[in-house]
Amino acid sequence: MRLASWACLMCLAPASVLAQAAVNVYSAEMSVGFGAAPGSLITVGDFLVFADPNRPENSVAISRSNIRTASFQENVLTVVTREAVQTAVGSRTQFAFRVVDASAGSNLLAWSKPGKPAMEPTEKPAATGEGRWEYRVKHAHFPWGECHGNLVFTKDHFHYESVNNVEHSLLLAVKDIKEAKRPNPYRLEIKPFSGNDYTFELEQKGMSSEDFRALTDAIAAARAQN
């Protein structure tokens, strides 16, 4: 690890922790807005640290006790915290780190919950009622800004209701969705046949593969009826 990375680590983690703890370092990048910051993902004692040697202001430390959930899929470690963590762009409760080595996933998950199952299940259905799925989400605006709200879909409709910016609310018939993507359990991308594309970050629970399959099945079924 480069000297600059160690400097970031020294600033973020207590010296007493660094003196006694084993340090594991993984090449990674952290999702920042619409881009990614390259650097190192480090476990040191009870801290998960992302160190950006080129832009230290992007560096962040998350205590293990503050991790609510951790999941790893398609080389992306997604961490949701119990309390917001201050970053250069504001407070966040959700972080996504893409690691170069997929084998790092089991090590990171094991570190996140010592003595407990490494990963809380993401395959459990999140349906809130018969044929209805609901999530708390953040919608990022291009080129800056964001809003928060509720995302609900059924076999017929897809609805995002923004609680702080009604202009960004969205109501679609499922048949009007051209494409739906789920790069990881905490990110959903919707592309309608007309209008702007939408990208959502799920805040309190991830979307399981089963739930995403329900959405894509509903889209396919709606198209087949027309």
Secondary structure as GFF3:
##gff-version 3
##sequence-region A 1 226
A	DSSP	alpha_helix	3	12	.	.	.	ID=ss1
A	DSSP	alpha_helix	15	20	.	.	.	ID=ss2
A	DSSP	beta_strand	23	32	.	.	.	ID=ss3
A	DSSP	beta_strand	35	44	.	.	.	ID=ss4
A	DSSP	beta_strand	47	51	.	.	.	ID=ss5
A	DSSP	three_ten_helix	56	58	.	.	.	ID=ss6
A	DSSP	beta_strand	60	63	.	.	.	ID=ss7
A	DSSP	three_ten_helix	64	66	.	.	.	ID=ss8
A	DSSP	beta_strand	67	73	.	.	.	ID=ss9
A	DSSP	beta_strand	76	87	.	.	.	ID=ss10
A	DSSP	beta_strand	90	99	.	.	.	ID=ss11
A	DSSP	alpha_helix	104	112	.	.	.	ID=ss12
A	DSSP	beta_strand	127	129	.	.	.	ID=ss13
A	DSSP	beta_strand	132	140	.	.	.	ID=ss14
A	DSSP	beta_strand	146	154	.	.	.	ID=ss15
A	DSSP	beta_strand	157	162	.	.	.	ID=ss16
A	DSSP	three_ten_helix	166	168	.	.	.	ID=ss17
A	DSSP	beta_strand	170	173	.	.	.	ID=ss18
A	DSSP	three_ten_helix	174	176	.	.	.	ID=ss19
A	DSSP	beta_strand	177	184	.	.	.	ID=ss20
A	DSSP	beta_strand	187	192	.	.	.	ID=ss21
A	DSSP	beta_strand	198	202	.	.	.	ID=ss22
A	DSSP	alpha_helix	209	224	.	.	.	ID=ss23
###
